[in-house]
C-alpha cells in the first residue's frame, strides 16, 4: 500500500482491511483539509464507511474460521452498544465531541504504537469462547460498539481482547469486521435521522471505499506496512492534539463571552 493511499479518498478504506482502523486516519484527513465540521465527523465516519465495511466483513468471514455462536453473539453485543451510543452522541454539543474524539485518537495512537512494538499478546488457538470468557467478550464488544459512535475504531481493541481471551489472533478479523458491518448501519440510522453527518463526504467514503477494500484484501495485504503505521501514529497524535486544542479554545471563548 502506497503512502498516497492514506492521502486520497480511495485509500481511506484500504488501511481498514489491513487492520489499520480507518476512523483515525479519516478523521485526521478531515481535520487537515477542513472538509467536515467536528461535530459531524462521528456520523460521517459511521455512515460513509458502512457499505465498504459490509463488503470486507463478507470477505473475511468467508475466508477465516471462527466459531459461529461466538461470532454472532459478539456482533449482537456490538450492535446494541452502537445503537445506544449513537443516541447519546447525536445529542452531544460540539465541544464534548471534540474532547471525546481527541481522547479517542490518543487511545488509537497508543494502540497502534503498542501493536508496532509487539506489546500485546499473540493469542492462543481457540476459535470460539464460552462461559465467563464469552461473557467478558460480549461486555467488551458492547463497549466497543458504543465507542464506535464517537469515532473510536473497534479494530485494535477487539484484536487485543480476543488475544487476551486465548483466541487465535486471526479470528479477530471476522469478529471485528463482522461487528462493525452490523453495528454501523444501526448507528448510521440515528445519525441520518438527526442530520448529524455530512452527506457529500459520506457518499465519497462509500463510493471509494468498496474498491479500496477489495484492493487491500486481495492485492496489497502482503506488502510491508510498518512505515505507514508509524506515519499513521504521528498523524493521529497531531490530529488528537488539534482536536483538544479546538475544544480548549471554544471553552475559552465561551468563558470570555460570559464575562
C-alpha positions in Angstrom: 0.0 0.0 0.0 1.5 3.3 -1.0 1.5 6.4 1.2 -0.8 8.1 -1.3 -3.5 5.6 -0.3 -3.7 7.3 3.0 -3.8 10.8 1.5 -6.5 10.2 -1.1 -10.2 9.3 -0.8 -9.9 5.8 -2.3 -7.2 4.9 0.2 -9.1 5.7 3.3 -10.7 2.3 3.4 -7.7 0.2 2.4 -6.0 0.5 5.8 -9.1 -0.8 7.5 -8.9 -4.1 5.6 -5.3 -4.4 6.6 -6.2 -4.0 10.3 -5.3 -0.3 10.5 -8.6 1.3 11.6 -9.8 3.9 9.1 -11.7 6.1 11.6 -8.5 7.7 13.0 -6.9 8.2 9.6 -10.1 9.6 8.0 -10.6 11.9 11.0 -7.0 13.2 10.5 -7.7 13.9 6.9 -10.9 15.7 7.6 -9.2 17.9 10.2 -6.2 18.7 7.9 -8.4 19.5 4.9 -11.3 21.0 7.0 -13.8 19.0 4.9 -16.2 18.2 7.7 -17.1 20.2 10.8 -16.0 18.4 14.0 -19.5 17.7 15.4 -20.4 15.8 12.2 -17.3 13.7 11.9 -18.6 10.7 14.0 -21.8 10.5 12.0 -19.9 10.8 8.7 -17.5 8.1 9.6 -20.2 5.7 10.5 -22.5 6.4 7.5 -19.7 6.6 4.9 -17.8 3.5 6.0 -20.9 1.3 6.4 -21.1 -0.4 2.9 -17.3 -0.9 2.5 -17.2 -2.4 5.9 -20.0 -4.8 5.0 -18.0 -5.8 1.9 -14.9 -6.6 3.8 -16.8 -8.4 6.5 -18.2 -10.8 3.9 -14.6 -11.4 2.6 -13.1 -12.2 5.9 -16.0 -14.2 7.4 -15.8 -16.5 4.3 -12.0 -17.0 4.3 -11.2 -17.2 8.0 -12.6 -19.8 10.5 -14.3 -18.7 13.7 -17.0 -20.3 16.0 -20.3 -19.1 14.6 -22.0 -18.8 18.0 -19.2 -16.6 19.3 -19.2 -14.5 16.2 -23.0 -13.9 16.2 -23.3 -13.2 19.9 -20.4 -10.7 19.8 -21.9 -9.0 16.7 -25.2 -8.6 18.6 -23.5 -7.1 21.6 -21.7 -4.5 19.5 -24.9 -3.6 17.6 -26.7 -2.9 20.9 -23.8 -0.8 22.1 -23.7 1.2 18.9 -27.5 1.8 18.9 -27.4 3.1 22.5 -24.2 5.0 21.9 -25.4 6.8 18.8 -28.4 8.0 20.7 -26.0 9.8 23.2 -23.6 11.2 20.6 -26.2 12.8 18.4 -27.2 15.0 21.4 -23.7 16.0 22.4 -22.6 19.6 21.9 -19.6 20.3 19.6 -17.0 20.8 22.4 -17.8 17.5 24.0 -17.5 15.7 20.7 -14.1 17.4 20.1 -12.9 16.2 23.5 -14.2 12.7 23.0 -12.6 12.4 19.6 -9.4 13.9 20.8 -9.1 11.3 23.6 -10.2 8.6 21.2 -7.5 9.4 18.8 -4.8 9.4 21.5 -6.1 6.0 22.6 -5.9 4.8 18.9 -2.3 6.1 18.6 -1.4 4.2 21.8 -2.9 1.0 20.4 -1.1 1.5 17.1 2.2 2.0 18.9 1.7 -1.0 21.2 1.0 -3.1 18.1 4.1 -1.9 16.3 6.2 -2.6 19.4 4.6 -6.1 19.8 3.5 -5.2 23.3 0.2 -7.2 23.0 -0.3 -11.0 23.4 -0.4 -13.1 20.3 -3.3 -15.1 21.4 -4.0 -18.9 21.6 -5.5 -21.5 19.4 -9.2 -21.2 20.3 -11.7 -20.4 17.5 -14.5 -19.6 20.0 -15.4 -18.8 23.6 -17.8 -20.0 26.2 -18.7 -19.4 29.8 -17.2 -16.4 31.6 -14.8 -15.8 28.7 -17.7 -15.3 26.3 -19.4 -13.0 28.8 -16.3 -10.9 29.0 -16.1 -10.7 25.2 -19.7 -9.7 25.0 -19.3 -6.9 27.5 -16.2 -5.7 25.7 -17.9 -5.7 22.3 -20.8 -3.8 23.8 -18.5 -1.1 25.0 -16.5 -1.0 21.7 -19.8 -0.7 19.8 -20.8 2.3 21.8 -17.4 3.9 21.4 -17.5 3.5 17.6 -20.2 6.1 17.6 -17.8 8.8 18.9 -15.2 7.9 16.4 -13.2 5.2 18.3 -12.3 2.5 15.9 -13.1 -1.0 17.3 -10.5 -3.0 15.3 -7.5 -2.7 17.6 -9.4 -3.1 20.8 -11.2 -6.2 19.6 -8.0 -7.8 18.3 -6.3 -7.2 21.7 -9.4 -8.5 23.6 -9.7 -11.8 21.7 -6.0 -12.4 22.1 -6.2 -11.8 25.8 -9.1 -14.3 26.0 -7.0 -17.0 24.3 -8.5 -17.0 20.8 -6.4 -17.3 17.6 -5.5 -13.8 16.6 -6.8 -14.5 13.1 -10.3 -14.8 14.5 -10.2 -11.1 15.3 -10.7 -10.3 11.6 -14.1 -11.8 11.1 -15.2 -10.7 14.6 -14.1 -7.1 14.3 -15.2 -6.7 10.7 -18.5 -8.5 11.3 -19.2 -6.4 14.4 -18.6 -3.2 12.5 -20.6 -4.3 9.5 -23.7 -4.8 11.6 -23.3 -2.0 14.2 -22.5 0.8 11.7 -25.9 0.6 9.9 -27.6 0.7 13.3 -25.6 3.7 14.4 -26.0 5.3 11.0 -29.7 5.3 11.2 -29.6 7.6 14.2 -27.0 10.0 12.6 -29.1 10.2 9.4 -32.4 10.8 11.3 -30.8 13.7 13.2 -28.8 15.1 10.3 -25.5 14.9 12.3 -23.3 13.8 9.4 -22.0 15.3 6.1 -23.9 13.6 3.2 -21.4 14.5 0.5 -18.3 13.4 2.5 -20.1 10.2 3.5 -21.0 9.4 -0.1 -17.4 9.9 -1.1 -16.3 7.4 1.5 -18.8 4.9 0.3 -18.1 5.1 -3.4 -14.3 5.0 -3.0 -14.3 2.6 -0.1 -15.6 -0.6 -1.7 -13.0 -0.9 -4.4 -10.3 0.1 -1.9 -11.4 -2.8 0.4 -11.1 -5.3 -2.5 -7.7 -3.9 -3.4 -6.4 -4.2 0.1 -7.9 -7.6 0.8 -6.7 -9.3 -2.4 -3.7 -7.4 -3.7 -1.8 -5.4 -1.1 -2.2 -7.5 2.0 1.3 -8.9 1.8 3.1 -5.5 1.5 5.2 -4.2 4.4 3.1 -1.7 6.4 5.3 -0.7 9.4 6.5 2.6 7.9 2.9 3.5 7.0 1.7 2.5 10.5 4.3 4.8 12.2 3.2 7.6 9.9 -0.4 7.0 11.0 0.6 7.2 14.6 2.3 10.6 14.1 -0.7 12.0 12.1 -3.3 10.7 14.6 -1.4 12.2 17.6 -1.2 15.5 15.8 -5.0 15.4 15.0 -5.8 14.5 18.6 -3.9 17.4 19.9 -5.5 19.7 17.4 -9.0 18.5 18.3 -8.3 19.0 22.1 -6.9 22.5 21.4 -10.0 23.4 19.5 -12.1 22.3 22.4 -10.0 24.3 24.8 -10.3 27.4 22.6 -14.1 27.0 22.4 -14.3 26.9 26.2 -12.1 30.0 26.5 -14.3 31.9 24.0 -17.4 30.8 26.0 -15.9 31.9 29.3 -14.9 35.3 27.7 -18.5 35.8 26.4 -19.9 35.2 29.9 -17.7 37.9 31.5 
